[in-house]
Amino acid sequence: MMELAAAYRSRGRLVVIGGPHVSLAPHTFREHADVLFLGEAERTWPRFLAEHEEGRASDTYAEAERFSLEESPAPNWDTVPFSRYGSVSIQTTRGCPFECEFCDIVVLFGRKVRAKPVENVMVELADVFSRGQDSVFFADDNFTANRGYAKTLLRAIIAFRETLGRPLKFYTQASLDLAKAQELLDLMVEAGFSQVFIGIETPRAASLAEANKRQNVARRMLDDIRVIQASGMVVWAGMIVGFDADDVGIFREQLEFLQEAAIPIVM
Protein backbone atom coordinates (compact mmCIF):
# COMPACT_ATOMS: atom_id res chain seq x y z
CA MET A 1 0.00 0.00 0.00
CA MET A 2 2.83 2.37 0.85
CA GLU A 3 4.59 1.54 -2.42
CA LEU A 4 1.41 2.26 -4.39
CA ALA A 5 0.96 5.53 -2.53
CA ALA A 6 4.53 6.56 -3.35
CA ALA A 7 4.07 5.67 -7.02
CA TYR A 8 0.96 7.84 -7.34
CA ARG A 9 2.41 10.75 -5.39
CA SER A 10 5.48 10.72 -7.63
CA ARG A 11 3.04 11.35 -10.50
CA GLY A 12 1.55 14.31 -8.69
CA ARG A 13 -1.65 12.54 -7.66
CA LEU A 14 -3.56 13.18 -4.45
CA VAL A 15 -3.35 10.05 -2.26
CA VAL A 16 -6.10 9.20 0.20
CA ILE A 17 -5.76 6.16 2.49
CA GLY A 18 -8.30 4.65 4.88
CA GLY A 19 -9.34 1.30 6.30
CA PRO A 20 -8.61 -0.85 9.37
CA HIS A 21 -4.80 -0.58 9.43
CA VAL A 22 -4.83 3.19 8.99
CA SER A 23 -7.59 3.64 11.56
CA LEU A 24 -5.68 1.70 14.20
CA ALA A 25 -2.19 3.08 13.45
CA PRO A 26 -2.52 6.42 11.62
CA HIS A 27 1.03 7.45 12.52
CA THR A 28 2.30 4.59 10.35
CA PHE A 29 0.71 6.12 7.24
CA ARG A 30 0.91 9.86 7.90
CA GLU A 31 3.98 10.42 5.73
CA HIS A 32 2.61 8.27 2.91
CA ALA A 33 -0.72 10.02 2.26
CA ASP A 34 -2.13 13.47 1.64
CA VAL A 35 -5.38 12.56 3.38
CA LEU A 36 -6.09 9.89 6.00
CA PHE A 37 -9.53 8.47 6.81
CA LEU A 38 -9.96 7.04 10.29
CA GLY A 39 -12.94 4.84 11.09
CA GLU A 40 -16.13 4.52 9.09
CA ALA A 41 -16.44 6.87 6.12
CA GLU A 42 -20.13 7.14 5.17
CA ARG A 43 -20.26 10.67 6.61
CA THR A 44 -16.66 11.79 6.23
CA TRP A 45 -16.19 10.78 2.59
CA PRO A 46 -18.95 13.06 1.18
CA ARG A 47 -17.61 15.89 3.36
CA PHE A 48 -14.12 15.37 1.99
CA LEU A 49 -15.36 15.38 -1.63
CA ALA A 50 -17.21 18.66 -1.12
CA GLU A 51 -14.26 20.30 0.65
CA HIS A 52 -11.78 18.98 -1.90
CA GLU A 53 -13.84 20.47 -4.72
CA GLU A 54 -13.77 23.81 -2.88
CA GLY A 55 -9.99 23.55 -2.41
CA ARG A 56 -10.09 23.35 1.39
CA ALA A 57 -9.77 19.64 2.19
CA SER A 58 -8.22 18.61 5.52
CA ASP A 59 -5.38 16.10 5.84
CA THR A 60 -7.38 13.89 8.24
CA TYR A 61 -11.04 12.87 8.46
CA ALA A 62 -12.02 10.91 11.55
CA GLU A 63 -15.41 9.41 12.46
CA ALA A 64 -15.70 9.43 16.22
CA GLU A 65 -19.19 7.95 16.53
CA ARG A 66 -20.72 4.61 15.54
CA PHE A 67 -22.55 5.05 12.25
CA SER A 68 -26.16 3.91 11.91
CA LEU A 69 -26.44 1.42 9.05
CA GLU A 70 -29.95 2.70 8.44
CA GLU A 71 -28.21 5.62 6.72
CA SER A 72 -25.73 3.51 4.76
CA PRO A 73 -26.14 4.18 1.02
CA ALA A 74 -26.58 1.30 -1.41
CA PRO A 75 -23.55 0.62 -3.62
CA ASN A 76 -23.54 2.07 -7.12
CA TRP A 77 -22.55 -0.87 -9.33
CA ASP A 78 -22.86 0.98 -12.66
CA THR A 79 -19.16 0.91 -13.54
CA VAL A 80 -18.41 -2.59 -12.22
CA PRO A 81 -17.77 -5.24 -14.93
CA PHE A 82 -19.71 -8.02 -13.20
CA SER A 83 -18.63 -10.65 -15.75
CA ARG A 84 -15.06 -10.37 -14.41
CA TYR A 85 -16.02 -11.24 -10.84
CA GLY A 86 -17.01 -14.60 -9.43
CA SER A 87 -18.85 -12.93 -6.56
CA VAL A 88 -19.77 -9.54 -5.11
CA SER A 89 -20.06 -8.39 -1.50
CA ILE A 90 -23.01 -7.06 0.46
CA GLN A 91 -22.80 -6.05 4.11
CA THR A 92 -25.78 -6.35 6.45
CA THR A 93 -24.25 -5.78 9.91
CA ARG A 94 -21.14 -4.43 11.62
CA GLY A 95 -19.66 -5.42 14.95
CA CYS A 96 -19.18 -8.63 16.92
CA PRO A 97 -20.05 -9.51 20.52
CA PHE A 98 -16.84 -11.48 21.10
CA GLU A 99 -13.47 -10.09 22.18
CA CYS A 100 -10.85 -12.25 20.47
CA GLU A 101 -7.54 -10.67 21.41
CA PHE A 102 -6.03 -10.62 17.91
CA CYS A 103 -9.05 -9.15 16.10
CA ASP A 104 -9.54 -5.49 15.16
CA ILE A 105 -13.33 -5.64 14.73
CA VAL A 106 -14.27 -4.77 18.32
CA VAL A 107 -11.88 -1.81 18.31
CA LEU A 108 -13.12 -0.50 14.97
CA PHE A 109 -16.82 -1.34 15.02
CA GLY A 110 -17.70 -2.24 18.60
CA ARG A 111 -19.31 -5.22 20.36
CA LYS A 112 -22.86 -4.05 19.71
CA VAL A 113 -24.01 -5.44 16.37
CA ARG A 114 -25.48 -2.72 14.16
CA ALA A 115 -27.84 -3.92 11.42
CA LYS A 116 -28.94 -2.53 8.07
CA PRO A 117 -32.74 -2.58 7.62
CA VAL A 118 -33.75 -5.85 5.97
CA GLU A 119 -35.65 -4.01 3.25
CA ASN A 120 -32.47 -2.09 2.34
CA VAL A 121 -30.51 -5.34 2.07
CA MET A 122 -33.15 -6.80 -0.22
CA VAL A 123 -32.99 -3.74 -2.49
CA GLU A 124 -29.23 -4.26 -2.81
CA LEU A 125 -29.68 -7.97 -3.44
CA ALA A 126 -32.31 -7.39 -6.14
CA ASP A 127 -30.00 -4.86 -7.81
CA VAL A 128 -27.10 -7.32 -7.87
CA PHE A 129 -29.31 -10.08 -9.24
CA SER A 130 -30.75 -7.81 -11.97
CA ARG A 131 -27.20 -7.21 -13.21
CA GLY A 132 -26.60 -10.92 -13.76
CA GLN A 133 -24.64 -11.77 -10.62
CA ASP A 134 -25.59 -15.04 -8.93
CA SER A 135 -23.03 -15.29 -6.10
CA VAL A 136 -22.93 -12.98 -3.08
CA PHE A 137 -20.56 -12.84 -0.14
CA PHE A 138 -22.22 -11.34 2.93
CA ALA A 139 -19.17 -9.50 4.27
CA ASP A 140 -20.39 -9.09 7.84
CA ASP A 141 -17.96 -9.32 10.74
CA ASN A 142 -20.18 -12.07 12.18
CA PHE A 143 -23.30 -12.72 10.08
CA THR A 144 -25.17 -14.63 12.80
CA ALA A 145 -24.17 -12.58 15.86
CA ASN A 146 -27.63 -10.98 15.99
CA ARG A 147 -29.63 -14.16 15.56
CA GLY A 148 -33.06 -12.55 15.52
CA TYR A 149 -32.04 -10.18 12.74
CA ALA A 150 -30.29 -12.97 10.82
CA LYS A 151 -33.42 -15.14 10.87
CA THR A 152 -35.61 -12.28 9.62
CA LEU A 153 -33.16 -11.53 6.82
CA LEU A 154 -32.83 -15.19 5.84
CA ARG A 155 -36.61 -15.59 5.59
CA ALA A 156 -36.72 -12.53 3.32
CA ILE A 157 -33.98 -14.04 1.14
CA ILE A 158 -35.83 -17.36 0.95
CA ALA A 159 -39.00 -15.57 -0.20
CA PHE A 160 -36.97 -13.55 -2.73
CA ARG A 161 -35.30 -16.64 -4.19
CA GLU A 162 -38.68 -18.26 -4.73
CA THR A 163 -39.56 -15.46 -7.19
CA LEU A 164 -36.45 -16.01 -9.33
CA GLY A 165 -35.93 -18.12 -12.39
CA ARG A 166 -32.37 -19.06 -11.51
CA PRO A 167 -30.51 -19.82 -8.27
CA LEU A 168 -28.59 -17.40 -6.12
CA LYS A 169 -25.80 -18.75 -3.92
CA PHE A 170 -24.36 -17.18 -0.81
CA TYR A 171 -21.49 -17.50 1.62
CA THR A 172 -20.51 -15.53 4.69
CA GLN A 173 -18.49 -15.58 7.92
CA ALA A 174 -19.72 -16.48 11.39
CA SER A 175 -18.52 -17.76 14.74
CA LEU A 176 -18.38 -21.42 15.72
CA ASP A 177 -21.28 -21.07 18.14
CA LEU A 178 -23.49 -21.11 15.04
CA ALA A 179 -23.51 -24.87 15.69
CA LYS A 180 -25.78 -24.23 18.69
CA ALA A 181 -28.49 -22.68 16.49
CA GLN A 182 -30.05 -25.43 14.37
CA GLU A 183 -32.96 -23.28 13.16
CA LEU A 184 -30.48 -20.67 11.93
CA LEU A 185 -28.41 -23.33 10.18
CA ASP A 186 -31.50 -24.70 8.45
CA LEU A 187 -32.58 -21.23 7.32
CA MET A 188 -29.11 -20.50 5.92
CA VAL A 189 -29.12 -23.67 3.85
CA GLU A 190 -32.68 -23.05 2.64
CA ALA A 191 -31.67 -19.50 1.66
CA GLY A 192 -28.82 -20.82 -0.50
CA PHE A 193 -25.74 -20.57 1.72
CA SER A 194 -23.18 -23.18 0.69
CA GLN A 195 -20.08 -22.07 2.65
CA VAL A 196 -19.35 -20.34 5.94
CA PHE A 197 -15.97 -18.95 6.96
CA ILE A 198 -15.25 -19.62 10.64
CA GLY A 199 -12.31 -18.58 12.77
CA ILE A 200 -11.20 -21.98 14.06
CA GLU A 201 -7.70 -20.57 14.76
CA THR A 202 -6.07 -23.53 16.52
CA PRO A 203 -6.83 -26.93 18.09
CA ARG A 204 -4.85 -25.96 21.22
CA ALA A 205 -7.07 -24.97 24.12
CA ALA A 206 -4.23 -23.02 25.75
CA SER A 207 -3.81 -20.85 22.67
CA LEU A 208 -7.56 -20.26 22.39
CA ALA A 209 -7.73 -19.26 26.05
CA GLU A 210 -4.73 -16.96 25.62
CA ALA A 211 -6.51 -15.21 22.74
CA ASN A 212 -9.83 -14.98 24.63
CA LYS A 213 -11.50 -17.11 21.94
CA ARG A 214 -14.00 -18.41 24.49
CA GLN A 215 -16.66 -19.43 21.96
CA ASN A 216 -14.25 -22.09 20.66
CA VAL A 217 -13.05 -23.29 24.07
CA ALA A 218 -16.52 -23.80 25.56
CA ARG A 219 -17.42 -26.85 23.43
CA ARG A 220 -15.71 -29.56 21.43
CA MET A 221 -14.75 -27.88 18.16
CA LEU A 222 -14.84 -31.05 16.07
CA ASP A 223 -18.41 -31.72 17.18
CA ASP A 224 -19.48 -28.16 16.33
CA ILE A 225 -17.79 -28.28 12.93
CA ARG A 226 -19.60 -31.52 12.11
CA VAL A 227 -22.97 -30.06 13.12
CA ILE A 228 -22.46 -27.23 10.61
CA GLN A 229 -21.23 -29.61 7.91
CA ALA A 230 -24.19 -31.95 8.50
CA SER A 231 -26.55 -29.04 7.92
CA GLY A 232 -25.28 -28.82 4.34
CA MET A 233 -22.61 -26.10 4.44
CA VAL A 234 -18.88 -26.32 3.81
CA VAL A 235 -16.78 -24.98 6.68
CA TRP A 236 -14.03 -22.68 5.41
CA ALA A 237 -11.49 -22.20 8.21
CA GLY A 238 -9.27 -19.36 9.36
CA MET A 239 -6.20 -20.73 11.21
CA ILE A 240 -3.39 -19.02 13.14
CA VAL A 241 0.07 -20.18 14.18
CA GLY A 242 2.36 -18.18 16.44
CA PHE A 243 0.42 -17.96 19.68
CA ASP A 244 2.58 -17.81 22.80
CA ALA A 245 1.32 -21.28 23.73
CA ASP A 246 2.54 -22.72 20.39
CA ASP A 247 5.72 -24.67 19.72
CA VAL A 248 7.06 -26.37 16.60
CA GLY A 249 4.62 -29.24 17.07
CA ILE A 250 1.69 -26.97 16.24
CA PHE A 251 2.17 -27.35 12.49
CA ARG A 252 1.58 -31.11 12.56
CA GLU A 253 -1.19 -30.62 15.10
CA GLN A 254 -2.97 -28.13 12.83
CA LEU A 255 -2.72 -30.46 9.83
CA GLU A 256 -4.02 -33.47 11.72
CA PHE A 257 -6.92 -31.45 13.16
CA LEU A 258 -7.95 -30.14 9.73
CA GLN A 259 -7.81 -33.64 8.26
CA GLU A 260 -9.94 -35.04 11.07
CA ALA A 261 -12.39 -32.14 10.72
CA ALA A 262 -12.64 -32.68 6.94
CA ILE A 263 -12.19 -28.95 6.25
CA PRO A 264 -11.35 -28.45 2.55
CA ILE A 265 -10.65 -24.69 2.49
CA VAL A 266 -8.10 -23.25 4.89
CA MET A 267 -6.60 -19.79 5.28
C-alpha positions in Angstrom: 0.0 0.0 0.0 2.8 2.4 0.9 4.6 1.5 -2.4 1.4 2.3 -4.4 1.0 5.5 -2.5 4.5 6.6 -3.4 4.1 5.7 -7.0 1.0 7.8 -7.3 2.4 10.8 -5.4 5.5 10.7 -7.6 3.0 11.4 -10.5 1.6 14.3 -8.7 -1.7 12.5 -7.7 -3.6 13.2 -4.5 -3.3 10.0 -2.3 -6.1 9.2 0.2 -5.8 6.2 2.5 -8.3 4.6 4.9 -9.3 1.3 6.3 -8.6 -0.8 9.4 -4.8 -0.6 9.4 -4.8 3.2 9.0 -7.6 3.6 11.6 -5.7 1.7 14.2 -2.2 3.1 13.4 -2.5 6.4 11.6 1.0 7.4 12.5 2.3 4.6 10.3 0.7 6.1 7.2 0.9 9.9 7.9 4.0 10.4 5.7 2.6 8.3 2.9 -0.7 10.0 2.3 -2.1 13.5 1.6 -5.4 12.6 3.4 -6.1 9.9 6.0 -9.5 8.5 6.8 -10.0 7.0 10.3 -12.9 4.8 11.1 -16.1 4.5 9.1 -16.4 6.9 6.1 -20.1 7.1 5.2 -20.3 10.7 6.6 -16.7 11.8 6.2 -16.2 10.8 2.6 -18.9 13.1 1.2 -17.6 15.9 3.4 -14.1 15.4 2.0 -15.4 15.4 -1.6 -17.2 18.7 -1.1 -14.3 20.3 0.7 -11.8 19.0 -1.9 -13.8 20.5 -4.7 -13.8 23.8 -2.9 -10.0 23.5 -2.4 -10.1 23.4 1.4 -9.8 19.6 2.2 -8.2 18.6 5.5 -5.4 16.1 5.8 -7.4 13.9 8.2 -11.0 12.9 8.5 -12.0 10.9 11.5 -15.4 9.4 12.5 -15.7 9.4 16.2 -19.2 7.9 16.5 -20.7 4.6 15.5 -22.5 5.1 12.3 -26.2 3.9 11.9 -26.4 1.4 9.1 -30.0 2.7 8.4 -28.2 5.6 6.7 -25.7 3.5 4.8 -26.1 4.2 1.0 -26.6 1.3 -1.4 -23.5 0.6 -3.6 -23.5 2.1 -7.1 -22.5 -0.9 -9.3 -22.9 1.0 -12.7 -19.2 0.9 -13.5 -18.4 -2.6 -12.2 -17.8 -5.2 -14.9 -19.7 -8.0 -13.2 -18.6 -10.6 -15.7 -15.1 -10.4 -14.4 -16.0 -11.2 -10.8 -17.0 -14.6 -9.4 -18.8 -12.9 -6.6 -19.8 -9.5 -5.1 -20.1 -8.4 -1.5 -23.0 -7.1 0.5 -22.8 -6.1 4.1 -25.8 -6.4 6.4 -24.2 -5.8 9.9 -21.1 -4.4 11.6 -19.7 -5.4 15.0 -19.2 -8.6 16.9 -20.1 -9.5 20.5 -16.8 -11.5 21.1 -13.5 -10.1 22.2 -10.9 -12.2 20.5 -7.5 -10.7 21.4 -6.0 -10.6 17.9 -9.1 -9.1 16.1 -9.5 -5.5 15.2 -13.3 -5.6 14.7 -14.3 -4.8 18.3 -11.9 -1.8 18.3 -13.1 -0.5 15.0 -16.8 -1.3 15.0 -17.7 -2.2 18.6 -19.3 -5.2 20.4 -22.9 -4.0 19.7 -24.0 -5.4 16.4 -25.5 -2.7 14.2 -27.8 -3.9 11.4 -28.9 -2.5 8.1 -32.7 -2.6 7.6 -33.8 -5.9 6.0 -35.7 -4.0 3.3 -32.5 -2.1 2.3 -30.5 -5.3 2.1 -33.2 -6.8 -0.2 -33.0 -3.7 -2.5 -29.2 -4.3 -2.8 -29.7 -8.0 -3.4 -32.3 -7.4 -6.1 -30.0 -4.9 -7.8 -27.1 -7.3 -7.9 -29.3 -10.1 -9.2 -30.7 -7.8 -12.0 -27.2 -7.2 -13.2 -26.6 -10.9 -13.8 -24.6 -11.8 -10.6 -25.6 -15.0 -8.9 -23.0 -15.3 -6.1 -22.9 -13.0 -3.1 -20.6 -12.8 -0.1 -22.2 -11.3 2.9 -19.2 -9.5 4.3 -20.4 -9.1 7.8 -18.0 -9.3 10.7 -20.2 -12.1 12.2 -23.3 -12.7 10.1 -25.2 -14.6 12.8 -24.2 -12.6 15.9 -27.6 -11.0 16.0 -29.6 -14.2 15.6 -33.1 -12.6 15.5 -32.0 -10.2 12.7 -30.3 -13.0 10.8 -33.4 -15.1 10.9 -35.6 -12.3 9.6 -33.2 -11.5 6.8 -32.8 -15.2 5.8 -36.6 -15.6 5.6 -36.7 -12.5 3.3 -34.0 -14.0 1.1 -35.8 -17.4 1.0 -39.0 -15.6 -0.2 -37.0 -13.6 -2.7 -35.3 -16.6 -4.2 -38.7 -18.3 -4.7 -39.6 -15.5 -7.2 -36.5 -16.0 -9.3 -35.9 -18.1 -12.4 -32.4 -19.1 -11.5 -30.5 -19.8 -8.3 -28.6 -17.4 -6.1 -25.8 -18.7 -3.9 -24.4 -17.2 -0.8 -21.5 -17.5 1.6 -20.5 -15.5 4.7 -18.5 -15.6 7.9 -19.7 -16.5 11.4 -18.5 -17.8 14.7 -18.4 -21.4 15.7 -21.3 -21.1 18.1 -23.5 -21.1 15.0 -23.5 -24.9 15.7 -25.8 -24.2 18.7 -28.5 -22.7 16.5 -30.1 -25.4 14.4 -33.0 -23.3 13.2 -30.5 -20.7 11.9 -28.4 -23.3 10.2 -31.5 -24.7 8.4 -32.6 -21.2 7.3 -29.1 -20.5 5.9 -29.1 -23.7 3.8 -32.7 -23.1 2.6 -31.7 -19.5 1.7 -28.8 -20.8 -0.5 -25.7 -20.6 1.7 -23.2 -23.2 0.7 -20.1 -22.1 2.6 -19.3 -20.3 5.9 -16.0 -18.9 7.0 -15.3 -19.6 10.6 -12.3 -18.6 12.8 -11.2 -22.0 14.1 -7.7 -20.6 14.8 -6.1 -23.5 16.5 -6.8 -26.9 18.1 -4.9 -26.0 21.2 -7.1 -25.0 24.1 -4.2 -23.0 25.8 -3.8 -20.8 22.7 -7.6 -20.3 22.4 -7.7 -19.3 26.0 -4.7 -17.0 25.6 -6.5 -15.2 22.7 -9.8 -15.0 24.6 -11.5 -17.1 21.9 -14.0 -18.4 24.5 -16.7 -19.4 22.0 -14.2 -22.1 20.7 -13.1 -23.3 24.1 -16.5 -23.8 25.6 -17.4 -26.9 23.4 -15.7 -29.6 21.4 -14.8 -27.9 18.2 -14.8 -31.0 16.1 -18.4 -31.7 17.2 -19.5 -28.2 16.3 -17.8 -28.3 12.9 -19.6 -31.5 12.1 -23.0 -30.1 13.1 -22.5 -27.2 10.6 -21.2 -29.6 7.9 -24.2 -31.9 8.5 -26.6 -29.0 7.9 -25.3 -28.8 4.3 -22.6 -26.1 4.4 -18.9 -26.3 3.8 -16.8 -25.0 6.7 -14.0 -22.7 5.4 -11.5 -22.2 8.2 -9.3 -19.4 9.4 -6.2 -20.7 11.2 -3.4 -19.0 13.1 0.1 -20.2 14.2 2.4 -18.2 16.4 0.4 -18.0 19.7 2.6 -17.8 22.8 1.3 -21.3 23.7 2.5 -22.7 20.4 5.7 -24.7 19.7 7.1 -26.4 16.6 4.6 -29.2 17.1 1.7 -27.0 16.2 2.2 -27.3 12.5 1.6 -31.1 12.6 -1.2 -30.6 15.1 -3.0 -28.1 12.8 -2.7 -30.5 9.8 -4.0 -33.5 11.7 -6.9 -31.5 13.2 -7.9 -30.1 9.7 -7.8 -33.6 8.3 -9.9 -35.0 11.1 -12.4 -32.1 10.7 -12.6 -32.7 6.9 -12.2 -29.0 6.3 -11.4 -28.4 2.6 -10.7 -24.7 2.5 -8.1 -23.3 4.9 -6.6 -19.8 5.3 
